[in-house]
Amino acid sequence: MSRIRLLGTAFLTMAISLPFAGLTTAAADEPVVLTIGIGEDLDSANPFTGLSSLAYETFTLEYPTLTQYAADDFSIVPGLAESWEESADGKFWTYNLRPGMKWSDGVPITAADVAYTFNRIIDGKYEKTNFGSYVAGMVRAEAVDDLTVRIEISKPNPVMDHLFVFILPKHIWESIDGKEVRKYKNIGTPESPTVGSGPYVMIEHRPGQFTRFMANPNWYGGKRPVDEIIFKVFNNPDALGQAIKSGEIDLAHGLDLGVYESLQGIPEITTVSSTPASYSEVAFNTGAALADGTPIGDGNALLQNKAVRQALSWAVDKQVIVDKVLGGQGQPGTTIIPPLYPQWHLDPANQYGYDPVKAGQLLDAAGFPIGDDGVRADAEGNRLSFRLLYRTESEDSSSQKSSEFIQAYFKEIGVEVKLKGVTEDSLYEIVGQGNFDMFEWGWGVEPDPNYMLSTFTCANRSYEDGGSIYANLSDSFYCNPEYDKLFDQQAAETDFTARQAIVKTMEQMLYDDAPYIITYYANGLEAYRNDRFTGWVKQPKDTGTLIYQWGTWSYFDVAPVSAVTEAESASAAPGASTAPSAAAGGNDATGQPASGSTGISTGLIIGLLVAVLVIVVLIVVVLRMRRTVTNEDRE
């Protein structure tokens, strides 16, 4: 290679790195730190067992999936795999990985890691907690070569092109056996960061305080503008609001309505109300049991009566709860797939409205007249008196407020409710052991309905191991063989229209059987300091949330305002526009943010133009120097 070519290569490398080179703090040796305020702590950083919202944000930061949901519209785009295809006979799916990828510790990422992850779930027990619905029907995963993995399936599977399974490093996880994995927390430290393949990896976690991540130096997407991300926990909604006002944090997620409204109109703060990919519910203990049918827990058996649950569903004015608890920031709930996904959401027939008279009539017909104490009871004296658990660390206090409304509504029809606040960790354990009557909580819902539907199958009830009982995905213990048959049918149906019909039939079945009262779909309330960071990306485009997405799109583009402003000011030509691009967080064919509508900032484009100009000037200088040397030689 000639010296001129070496010089050109060096400046080309510099040109690629220039756009983000200026995105640092004033002091070059200080890391760029993004601090996010949240109300829920991390339950576990183990992808096999973690269930909290922060747990899933951790997984998406550290462990990309084979494919991912696009920021704009949830369409399927490349992740670790750059392409994939189904065999002609439908028995195999082949995924081709991006070349040159490495884990954060420098070890190459290969198809062996992918095959290991899927086979561990297929063969495992605890490993199926979060991913069992994705591997149903999988026979085996095989590493054909370093960049090709092939998965054999026993039946058609409509989710094979969007498996939301986090790929793990084999060289780390193979030392953790099946018995240990349930207790393994997977917490990184500054001396020993978590080994991952995503844009960030964990380096510190202090329970109840914060979780800290650093940029992965080997991420295939390249260096990002932010060096560290800190998720700071606030158990008090007012404290969360004060933190964003004072600048202690850069973004607040899950704001209380009153705090959210108090932030509006502050010039340095931008508020965001997003369309929910989630729902909140009051869940009934429909008959706690292990997956094999063995009864567990101390739930009130009267809630096993579907007529009682249906009557209670008629007693709740959901619109009032939306207005009073959410301040109108949401809509009344109906079914388990939110309206954000219109292709799957069902507007059920014969919807429960607010009709306390009808609720009372149904309870009368079921044999529960009102007693002298105002509480209904059956002929044996079994009273309709239930415990309702709510979450004490609900960041916006909506769990307690909603539960208080439920208590009042049920009292109107002669049903006694005793409220008790518990932490989410405690609630998870209590529910798993069946020691409850009702509780208030919620679910985030994936764009594909398969996972959400699986949580109501008989097989996902709690399990026993070593004399102890552990929670699985089912929290109402709903078990209906007819529902399970439909679940298996939709999980093997690749025709969209046919599958859609089955899914909506299942939603109607759940709505009628009432293991849940879906109280509302609450808007996500967030706020960020617009004087600190810019480049936030919504999912979906225009109406979605900034973080806690089905992916990590905001973390690709978010950058310090000062650095972006300085870069644009220094590089903008006279008369050139320096307005931010209309980024929507889409992707090009490689799954990375593309230009225009996909999230590359104006600073990046200008930086590239400047870099090209630098290269041209340097080449001209080198050529002139070469010509001078040649003339001297001739003389």
Secondary structure, DSSP 8 states (H G I E B T S, - for coil): --HHHHHHHHHHHHHHHHHHHT-S-SSTTS--EEEEEES---S-S-TTT--SHHHHHHHHHH---SEEE-TTT--EEESSEEEEEE-TTSSEEEEEE-TT-B-TTS-B--HHHHHHHHHHHHH-STTHHHHHHHHTTEEEEEEEETTEEEEEESS--TTTTS-------HHHHTTS-TTTTTT------SSS----SSSEEEEEEETTTEEEEEE-TT-TT---S-SEEEEEE-SSHHHHHHHHHHTS-SEEES--HHHHHHHTT-TTEEEEEE--SEEEEEEE-S--BBTTS-B-S---GGGG-HHHHHHHHTT--HHHHHHHHSTTSEEE--SSS-TTSTTT----SS-----HHHHHHHHHHTT--B-TTS-BB-TT--B-EEEEEEETT-TTSHHHHHHHHHHHHHHHTT-EEEEEEE-HHHHHHHHHTT--SEEEEEEE--SSSHHHHHTTSGGGSBEEETTEEE--S-SS----HHHHHHHHHHTT---HHHHHHHHHHHHHHHHHH-SEEEEEEE-EEEEEETTTEE----BSTTTSBSSS-SS-HHHHH-EEHHHHHHHHHHH--TT-------------TTSS--SGGGS--HHHHHHHHHHHHHHHHHHHHHHHHHHHHHHHHH-
